[in-house]
Amino acid sequence: MVRAPFDRAASAAAPPPPRHREQTRARYPDVEGFVERAGVRVFYEVYGHGEPTILLVPTWQIVHSRLWKAQIPYLARHGRVVTFDPRGNGRSDRPTSSAAYGEREMAADIIAVMDASSTERAVLVTRSMGAQRGLIVAAEHPDRVEGLVAGGPSLAIGERRAERHFPFEEVLDTDDGWAKNNVHYWRRDFDGYLQFFFSRCFTEPHSTKQIEDCVGWGHEIGVETLIVGEYAAGLTADETLALCARVRCPVLVVVGDQDAITGDGPAIALAAAVPGARLVTIAGGGHVQDARDPVLINLLIRDFVASIHPGFGRRIR
């Protein structure tokens, strides 16, 4: 279901909360900057140099680009890596209109960041909802995309997890489980929602650190900004399938068989809909394998990029 733009004055986005003190990074960016479109600034970082370029695409506004912290140091040893904070989190601006968070706007940010960072072509790597904006760019800007990796794609195609189907706006008589995905609960106990949501992202044992990181990043957005973004227009099933049919670059779809956010239905449907796409299913894997099993994901990305750029990953720059 596509929600109408959210324009209630009572839910205008609050000023961004103060940023948490950042943890020490394994690698710091070589270049930092921002691009501005229609008054919204989006901040990006560039690591490494040379070819190819791997662009790590943001997922939804609940986390920023530090989600990719386990990919950046490894991939930047072999090529060039570009990341950016999604509008609504990190150093990027927090628009107060839901229209500003639509998938078309997110896709336009990808192109704008590529232009600003002098990136002619890139391999796009996405996580969850990032697959939607990645599909738009791959289908509509084929000259800019060399390949697409879609991890745990959140799309309007394929079988979805039934337990998530609670109304977002209604006052519910329960807070159990996915009933927490509700505007009234968010305002009443935002930390409780973040703790629940990320516990479902990381269903593997010993995921405490990953959950703590993501909850901290989630608090950087502020509940009212997340609410505004929740009403943004996503891709419909028909739009998604039409884009899939137009994609001509190599595509790798990766999903965990224990994904408690989307299940494996959207990933299976995506791999079936994109010509020549390859599907990899990770036994015991949850929704955010980039953070939970980074060695496996990094090697999958390495091998995929090497299929486009032979020799990638064999030498350190």
N, C-alpha and C positions, 0 to 999 in steps of 0.2 A: 504494500500500500504506500502511495506517495502522499505525504502530508503537505498541506497548504503552507505557504510562508507564515512564519510565526512573527506577529507584529504587536503583541500586547505590551503596552507601556509598562505593566507591572513586571515584565520579565526582560526589560532592557539589560544588556550585559553589564555587570559590575566592573569596576576597574580591575585590571589584572592583579592577582595576589602577588606579594613579593616572592621572587624566585628563591627556591631552596638553595642552600649552599651546595655547590656542585662537588661531586666526588672527583678525585684525581682521575684523569683520563690516561688510558694506555697510549693514546696518540692524540696530539692536538692538531687543529686544522692549519694548513699552510696558507689558506686564503679564507677570509670571512667577508660577508657583505649582505646586502638586502636588495630586493627588487620591490618596487611599489606599483600596484595596479589599482586604479580607481580609489586611491587613498588608503589602501591596505598594504602595509609593509610585510614582506615575507623574508625571513633571514635564512641564509644558506651558508654552508661550509664546504670547502674543497680540501681533500687530502690527496697527497701524492701527485704524480704527473704522468704524462705520456698517454698511450692508448693501451687498452680501451678504457672508456669511462663507464663506471657502474653508478647509476643513480638510485639511491635507496629512497623509495617513495613513502611519504607519511601515510599512516592509517588514519582513523578518525581522531578528533581533537583531544581525546582523553589522554594521549601521551605525545611527547615530542620526539625529536630525532635521536635522543639518547637511547631509545629503544634499540637502535642499531649498533650500540657500543661494542658488541662482541664481533661484529662483522667488519667494522671500519679498519682496525689495525691490521687484520690479516689481508683484506682485499687491497688496501692501499700499499702493501709491500710489493704488489704485482702490477698495479695499474693506478688508475685515478678514480677517486670516490667522491661523489657529491651527495650531500644530505641537505634537508631543510626542515625547519619547524613548520607544522601545519598552521594555517591561520586559526587562532584560538588558543594556542599553547606555545610554550617556550618563549623565545624572544619575538615571535611574530605577533602582529596586532590581533585584537579581539573584536571583530565587527559585531554590531548589535542587531543586524538583520539576518534572518535565517537564509535569505537568498544568497548571501555572501559565502555560505558554506556548501552550496550545491556542488554536485560532482563536476559540472562544467567549469565552475570557478576553480576547483581543485586541479583539474586537468590543465587549465590555463596557467596556473601557478607553476606546474612542471615545465611547460614550454618557456615561461618567463625566466625561471631559474636557469634553465639550460642556456638561454640567450645571454643572461647576465654573467654566467660563469664560463662563457666561450666554449660551450659544449655542443658540437655539431651533431653528434650521434651518441647514443648511450644504450646500454643494457639496463632496462628498468627492473628493479626488484621490489615487489610489493608484499604487504602483509594485510590480511583481512580485508577491510573496506578499501584499502589502497588498490585492490584489483579493479575496482570500478573505474577510477581515474586512469589507471594504467591501460585498461582496455580502450578508453577514449583516445588516448594519445597514440597507442599502437595502431589503431584502426584509421585515425584521421590525420596522423602525421607520420606515415610509414617511412619517410626519408630521415626521420630523427631517431627511430627506434631500431636497434639491431637485434634485440631479443627481449623477452618478457618472462620473468619468474614470478609466479603467483603463489604465495604461501598462505594456506588456510583461507582461501578467497571467500569473502562475504558478498554474495550476489543474490539476485532475485530469481535465480534458476536452480533447479534441482530440489531434492527433498530437504526441508529444513527441520530443525529440532522443534517438536510440537510443544515442549514445556515452556518455550519462550513467549507463547502467544497470550500475553496479558495486555489489557488496554493501558496506554501510557497516561491518559489524562483522567480517567475515572478514579474516584476515591474507592479503594479496595478494602475488604474486610480482613485481609491477611497481608503480612509482610514476608511470608515464607518464599524462599527460592526466587524465581524470576519475577514474582510480584514486586520485588524491589526495583525492577525496571519501570519506574512509575514516577511522574513528576512530583507528586506529593511526598513520596518517600525520599526522593533526592533532596528536596528542600528540608526535610525533617532530619535526615541522617545521611548526609553525603558520604561521610567516611564509611558508614556501613555498606552503602552501595558499592563504593570502590573496593572494599575488602571482599565483598561477595563476587563482584564481576571478575576481579583478577584471580580469585581462587578458582574460578571456572576456566580462566585462560590457561592456568598452570595446574593441571590435574595430576601431574607426575609427582611422586614422592620427592621430598627435599627441595621444594621450590620456594622456600621462605624468602630468600634473597630477591628472587625475581618479583615476587608479589610485593615485597616492601618497596622495591624500586618503582614499580608501576603505580602503586598507591601514592607515593610521593609525587610522581609526575602528574598524576591525575589531580591532585590538590592544587597544582599550579594553574589549572585552567579556571577554577571557580565554577560553582554549580550553575549560576545563571547563564554563563557563556555556553556551558554544555547543553543546557535546555534549549537555548536559541539554535544551536547547531543540530539538535535532534529533529527539528522541523525542516531541515534542508531537504531538497529534492534529490533522491537517489535514482539510479537507473531502474526502469521497469524491466520485467522479464523480456518483453518484446525488444526493447532498446538494447538490452544486453546481448541477446541472440543475434541481432542485426550487426552489432559491433564485432562479435566473435567471427561472423562469416567474412568480415573484411580484413581480419588480421592475417598478415602474410609472413611475419617474422617468426623465428623459432620461439616456441613457448614451452616452459616447464611449469607444471602444476604440482605443488607439494602439499600434502595434508596428513595430519595425524589421525590414526584410526580411533583415537579416544578424544577427538576434538569436541569439547563440551559447549562451544559457542555456536558454531555453524553445523557441526557434523561434517560428514564427508560428501554429502549430497551436492552442494554447489561446486565442489572441486571436480567431482566426477562429471557433472554436467558441463563445466567449463572445458575440460579436456576433450569431451566428446564434440563440443560445438566449434572449437577452433581447429582448423585444418592442420593436421600433423602434430598437434600438441602431445606432449608426453606427461603421464601421470605417475608420480611417486608417492606411495603411501607408507608412512612411518609407523611401524608397529609400536603401540604404547604411547604414541605421540599425542600431545595436546594441541592447543590452538596457536601458541607462540613459540614455535620451535627455534626461531632465531635466537631467543634469549635462553631457552631451556637446554637446547642441545646444539650450541653454536658450531662445534667442530663438524658435526654431520652436515649442517646447513651450509657452512662455508665451503665444504668440499663439494657439495651438490652445485653451489653457485660456481665454484672454480671450474668444475668439469663442464658445466653448461656454457660458460663464457669461452672455455677452451675449444668447444665445438664450433664457435664462431670465429675466435681468434686463436688459431693453433699456437701452442707454446705458452699460453697464459697460465700462470701459476708455477711454471718450471724455473723461473728466474726471479730474483729479488732486485728491486730497483732502489 
